[in-house]
Amino acid sequence: MKAEVTLDRPWLRMVLPAEMRVLSWAPHGAGYTDARAILWREVRNADLTPEFDAEGWLSAQMPQGAVGMLTSRDVGTWHEGFAEVEGITAHCVATVGLSNGESVGRRLPYHTADYGTINIGLVTNAPLTKAAQLEAMSITVQARTVGVMAAGVALATGLATGTGTDCVALACPPGDMRYAGLHTAVGEAVGAAVRDCLTRASAAWVIWRDEERARRAKP
């Protein structure tokens, strides 16, 4: 089971195969909600001033039945990963920027940084309970961290493990499958899809960062 991914700047859309239960902490549609799509809206950090109601602004643009995330990363840089284990599928789509990277447990002083956040959409065909969906979310975040750390982005506080503004939206059919941990087919599929996607996307960001630095250093 894969979602349909379309790019229509400033939007990236992950259209789900059917209405699904989505779990996220997204700016629009947070918590558990039924949705047909997961959307990324590209913005500039300079536009998101402290007094600006970013969530209200995003919600005013969102179609019904969609979960929405904000990113300052070029939505055209999206990556995807797919895995299938014992008939359980997982499809991951992510935009990755690490300009506001953090090493978990030791935050850096706040700074604005364009091109810098991680937004993940994940769809699985596993019919999960709400508790199992929460467990699958933990696997998604674990795999994200492994993928980011593989890029070796060094900070004053240690290797980057994510960013200060990461977001994940995980979609599945509601059902009675109770477990989704690392011993399960669900956990393996979700972990494999996200780990592959985030490893490649994080490595691509490092290449982009180095090229951008070289470009700016030219007289």
C-alpha beads as a LAMMPS data file, in Angstrom:
LAMMPS data file: protein, C-alpha beads

219 atoms
218 bonds

1 atom types
1 bond types

-500.0 500.0 xlo xhi
-500.0 500.0 ylo yhi
-500.0 500.0 zlo zhi

Masses

1 110.0

Atoms # bond

1 1 1 0.000 0.000 0.000
2 1 1 1.493 3.316 -1.103
3 1 1 0.203 6.861 -0.975
4 1 1 0.125 9.141 -4.018
5 1 1 2.727 11.906 -3.694
6 1 1 2.305 15.146 -5.659
7 1 1 4.375 18.331 -5.667
8 1 1 2.529 21.599 -6.291
9 1 1 4.640 24.361 -4.776
10 1 1 4.415 25.519 -2.068
11 1 1 2.607 22.261 -1.247
12 1 1 3.716 18.655 -1.065
13 1 1 0.800 16.248 -0.812
14 1 1 0.704 12.652 0.367
15 1 1 -2.758 11.426 -0.626
16 1 1 -3.686 8.352 1.389
17 1 1 -5.184 5.225 -0.235
18 1 1 -8.368 5.735 1.806
19 1 1 -9.527 7.681 4.827
20 1 1 -7.282 6.625 7.674
21 1 1 -6.664 7.424 11.306
22 1 1 -3.665 9.761 11.509
23 1 1 -1.616 10.369 14.644
24 1 1 0.582 13.461 14.749
25 1 1 1.576 16.595 16.606
26 1 1 1.233 18.605 13.374
27 1 1 0.267 22.312 13.452
28 1 1 -3.023 21.357 11.776
29 1 1 -4.887 18.177 12.725
30 1 1 -2.829 17.186 15.758
31 1 1 -3.645 14.132 17.862
32 1 1 -5.745 11.301 16.463
33 1 1 -7.861 12.365 13.508
34 1 1 -9.432 10.812 10.410
35 1 1 -7.857 12.153 7.214
36 1 1 -7.392 11.490 3.506
37 1 1 -4.112 13.359 3.071
38 1 1 -0.940 14.598 4.772
39 1 1 0.286 17.971 3.489
40 1 1 3.551 19.911 3.750
41 1 1 3.412 23.722 3.337
42 1 1 6.733 25.372 2.495
43 1 1 7.453 28.665 4.267
44 1 1 10.428 30.860 5.117
45 1 1 11.485 31.077 8.741
46 1 1 11.639 34.866 8.304
47 1 1 7.871 34.845 7.765
48 1 1 7.202 33.036 11.050
49 1 1 7.762 35.873 13.495
50 1 1 6.903 35.336 17.187
51 1 1 3.702 37.396 16.903
52 1 1 2.523 35.593 13.759
53 1 1 -0.285 33.030 14.197
54 1 1 1.310 30.325 12.063
55 1 1 -1.147 27.617 13.057
56 1 1 -4.162 29.803 12.272
57 1 1 -2.610 30.886 8.983
58 1 1 -1.965 27.273 7.972
59 1 1 -5.397 26.062 9.043
60 1 1 -7.080 28.743 6.926
61 1 1 -5.451 27.209 3.830
62 1 1 -5.997 23.545 4.615
63 1 1 -8.605 21.440 2.819
64 1 1 -10.982 19.332 4.870
65 1 1 -9.767 15.894 5.812
66 1 1 -6.054 16.684 5.804
67 1 1 -3.243 16.928 8.346
68 1 1 -0.841 19.818 7.706
69 1 1 2.805 20.464 8.526
70 1 1 5.044 23.501 7.974
71 1 1 8.607 23.356 6.667
72 1 1 11.276 25.818 5.591
73 1 1 12.932 23.032 3.587
74 1 1 12.447 23.057 -0.180
75 1 1 9.521 20.653 -0.608
76 1 1 11.000 19.593 -3.939
77 1 1 13.773 17.779 -2.049
78 1 1 11.392 15.154 -0.653
79 1 1 12.525 11.549 -0.338
80 1 1 10.564 8.355 0.146
81 1 1 11.158 4.849 1.445
82 1 1 9.065 1.687 1.206
83 1 1 9.197 -1.680 2.952
84 1 1 7.030 -4.803 3.091
85 1 1 7.301 -7.506 5.739
86 1 1 4.909 -10.454 5.885
87 1 1 2.283 -8.526 3.961
88 1 1 2.605 -5.413 6.142
89 1 1 3.650 -2.352 4.141
90 1 1 5.101 0.990 5.183
91 1 1 5.527 4.020 2.922
92 1 1 7.534 6.960 4.242
93 1 1 7.768 10.431 2.701
94 1 1 10.022 13.055 4.268
95 1 1 11.492 16.483 3.780
96 1 1 14.735 16.867 5.705
97 1 1 16.778 19.890 6.689
98 1 1 19.182 19.946 9.613
99 1 1 20.048 23.635 9.890
100 1 1 18.363 23.776 13.297
101 1 1 19.711 20.401 14.364
102 1 1 19.779 19.392 18.015
103 1 1 21.430 16.609 19.984
104 1 1 18.789 15.124 22.263
105 1 1 19.061 16.164 25.886
106 1 1 21.307 19.208 25.296
107 1 1 19.563 22.016 23.437
108 1 1 21.410 24.840 21.749
109 1 1 20.512 28.523 22.203
110 1 1 17.540 29.424 20.011
111 1 1 18.388 30.626 16.532
112 1 1 16.448 31.009 13.305
113 1 1 17.553 28.724 10.493
114 1 1 15.966 28.420 7.096
115 1 1 16.081 25.036 5.410
116 1 1 16.027 23.286 8.710
117 1 1 13.419 20.833 9.884
118 1 1 12.269 17.237 9.453
119 1 1 8.698 16.434 8.457
120 1 1 7.665 12.808 7.995
121 1 1 4.496 11.272 6.617
122 1 1 4.152 7.520 7.110
123 1 1 1.345 5.213 5.949
124 1 1 1.012 1.538 6.827
125 1 1 -1.683 -0.962 5.897
126 1 1 -1.526 -2.521 9.374
127 1 1 -4.923 -2.180 11.137
128 1 1 -3.679 -0.869 14.457
129 1 1 -5.291 -0.048 17.764
130 1 1 -4.595 3.451 19.042
131 1 1 -2.027 2.027 21.465
132 1 1 -0.242 0.126 18.692
133 1 1 -0.285 3.224 16.493
134 1 1 1.452 5.088 19.292
135 1 1 4.038 2.295 19.471
136 1 1 4.540 2.498 15.687
137 1 1 5.100 6.227 16.130
138 1 1 7.901 5.461 18.591
139 1 1 9.518 3.179 15.985
140 1 1 9.209 5.936 13.381
141 1 1 10.976 8.420 15.637
142 1 1 13.650 5.874 16.549
143 1 1 14.340 5.163 12.862
144 1 1 14.396 8.895 12.113
145 1 1 17.073 9.374 14.752
146 1 1 19.224 6.565 13.374
147 1 1 18.932 7.997 9.865
148 1 1 19.899 11.478 11.020
149 1 1 22.835 10.267 13.105
150 1 1 24.205 8.370 10.115
151 1 1 24.800 11.745 8.448
152 1 1 27.275 12.658 11.199
153 1 1 26.228 16.301 11.592
154 1 1 28.429 17.604 14.418
155 1 1 27.049 20.225 16.815
156 1 1 28.567 21.885 19.861
157 1 1 26.382 19.542 21.942
158 1 1 27.124 16.302 20.060
159 1 1 25.889 14.612 16.911
160 1 1 22.540 15.853 15.611
161 1 1 19.745 13.424 16.462
162 1 1 16.950 15.511 14.954
163 1 1 15.887 19.146 14.849
164 1 1 14.037 21.424 17.222
165 1 1 10.921 21.410 15.043
166 1 1 10.536 17.840 13.761
167 1 1 7.039 16.550 13.034
168 1 1 5.649 13.113 12.218
169 1 1 2.211 12.121 10.907
170 1 1 1.496 8.379 10.906
171 1 1 -1.547 6.975 9.099
172 1 1 -3.109 3.516 9.364
173 1 1 -6.504 1.810 9.162
174 1 1 -8.124 1.488 12.595
175 1 1 -8.209 -2.124 13.768
176 1 1 -7.395 -4.602 16.496
177 1 1 -3.693 -5.247 15.875
178 1 1 -2.390 -4.623 19.371
179 1 1 1.405 -4.505 19.012
180 1 1 3.804 -2.703 16.671
181 1 1 7.192 -2.983 18.369
182 1 1 10.572 -4.036 17.032
183 1 1 9.711 -7.764 17.323
184 1 1 6.714 -7.387 14.992
185 1 1 6.310 -7.237 11.211
186 1 1 4.770 -3.791 11.615
187 1 1 7.732 -2.505 13.576
188 1 1 10.192 -3.980 11.084
189 1 1 8.392 -2.510 8.058
190 1 1 7.945 0.933 9.605
191 1 1 11.519 1.003 10.860
192 1 1 12.980 -0.097 7.534
193 1 1 11.022 2.407 5.438
194 1 1 11.775 5.358 7.710
195 1 1 15.412 4.451 8.334
196 1 1 16.110 4.112 4.608
197 1 1 14.288 7.333 3.752
198 1 1 15.877 9.427 6.501
199 1 1 19.377 8.072 5.925
200 1 1 19.291 9.064 2.262
201 1 1 17.531 12.384 2.887
202 1 1 19.941 13.389 5.668
203 1 1 22.961 12.517 3.523
204 1 1 21.492 14.578 0.674
205 1 1 21.080 17.564 2.999
206 1 1 24.759 17.362 4.025
207 1 1 25.787 17.402 0.357
208 1 1 23.507 20.397 -0.254
209 1 1 24.905 22.214 2.818
210 1 1 28.497 21.717 1.696
211 1 1 27.731 22.882 -1.841
212 1 1 25.906 25.930 -0.485
213 1 1 28.834 26.831 1.760
214 1 1 31.233 26.523 -1.174
215 1 1 28.985 28.678 -3.345
216 1 1 28.791 31.426 -0.728
217 1 1 32.558 31.337 -0.175
218 1 1 33.275 32.209 -3.805
219 1 1 34.270 35.865 -4.350

Bonds

1 1 1 2
2 1 2 3
3 1 3 4
4 1 4 5
5 1 5 6
6 1 6 7
7 1 7 8
8 1 8 9
9 1 9 10
10 1 10 11
11 1 11 12
12 1 12 13
13 1 13 14
14 1 14 15
15 1 15 16
16 1 16 17
17 1 17 18
18 1 18 19
19 1 19 20
20 1 20 21
21 1 21 22
22 1 22 23
23 1 23 24
24 1 24 25
25 1 25 26
26 1 26 27
27 1 27 28
28 1 28 29
29 1 29 30
30 1 30 31
31 1 31 32
32 1 32 33
33 1 33 34
34 1 34 35
35 1 35 36
36 1 36 37
37 1 37 38
38 1 38 39
39 1 39 40
40 1 40 41
41 1 41 42
42 1 42 43
43 1 43 44
44 1 44 45
45 1 45 46
46 1 46 47
47 1 47 48
48 1 48 49
49 1 49 50
50 1 50 51
51 1 51 52
52 1 52 53
53 1 53 54
54 1 54 55
55 1 55 56
56 1 56 57
57 1 57 58
58 1 58 59
59 1 59 60
60 1 60 61
61 1 61 62
62 1 62 63
63 1 63 64
64 1 64 65
65 1 65 66
66 1 66 67
67 1 67 68
68 1 68 69
69 1 69 70
70 1 70 71
71 1 71 72
72 1 72 73
73 1 73 74
74 1 74 75
75 1 75 76
76 1 76 77
77 1 77 78
78 1 78 79
79 1 79 80
80 1 80 81
81 1 81 82
82 1 82 83
83 1 83 84
84 1 84 85
85 1 85 86
86 1 86 87
87 1 87 88
88 1 88 89
89 1 89 90
90 1 90 91
91 1 91 92
92 1 92 93
93 1 93 94
94 1 94 95
95 1 95 96
96 1 96 97
97 1 97 98
98 1 98 99
99 1 99 100
100 1 100 101
101 1 101 102
102 1 102 103
103 1 103 104
104 1 104 105
105 1 105 106
106 1 106 107
107 1 107 108
108 1 108 109
109 1 109 110
110 1 110 111
111 1 111 112
112 1 112 113
113 1 113 114
114 1 114 115
115 1 115 116
116 1 116 117
117 1 117 118
118 1 118 119
119 1 119 120
120 1 120 121
121 1 121 122
122 1 122 123
123 1 123 124
124 1 124 125
125 1 125 126
126 1 126 127
127 1 127 128
128 1 128 129
129 1 129 130
130 1 130 131
131 1 131 132
132 1 132 133
133 1 133 134
134 1 134 135
135 1 135 136
136 1 136 137
137 1 137 138
138 1 138 139
139 1 139 140
140 1 140 141
141 1 141 142
142 1 142 143
143 1 143 144
144 1 144 145
145 1 145 146
146 1 146 147
147 1 147 148
148 1 148 149
149 1 149 150
150 1 150 151
151 1 151 152
152 1 152 153
153 1 153 154
154 1 154 155
155 1 155 156
156 1 156 157
157 1 157 158
158 1 158 159
159 1 159 160
160 1 160 161
161 1 161 162
162 1 162 163
163 1 163 164
164 1 164 165
165 1 165 166
166 1 166 167
167 1 167 168
168 1 168 169
169 1 169 170
170 1 170 171
171 1 171 172
172 1 172 173
173 1 173 174
174 1 174 175
175 1 175 176
176 1 176 177
177 1 177 178
178 1 178 179
179 1 179 180
180 1 180 181
181 1 181 182
182 1 182 183
183 1 183 184
184 1 184 185
185 1 185 186
186 1 186 187
187 1 187 188
188 1 188 189
189 1 189 190
190 1 190 191
191 1 191 192
192 1 192 193
193 1 193 194
194 1 194 195
195 1 195 196
196 1 196 197
197 1 197 198
198 1 198 199
199 1 199 200
200 1 200 201
201 1 201 202
202 1 202 203
203 1 203 204
204 1 204 205
205 1 205 206
206 1 206 207
207 1 207 208
208 1 208 209
209 1 209 210
210 1 210 211
211 1 211 212
212 1 212 213
213 1 213 214
214 1 214 215
215 1 215 216
216 1 216 217
217 1 217 218
218 1 218 219
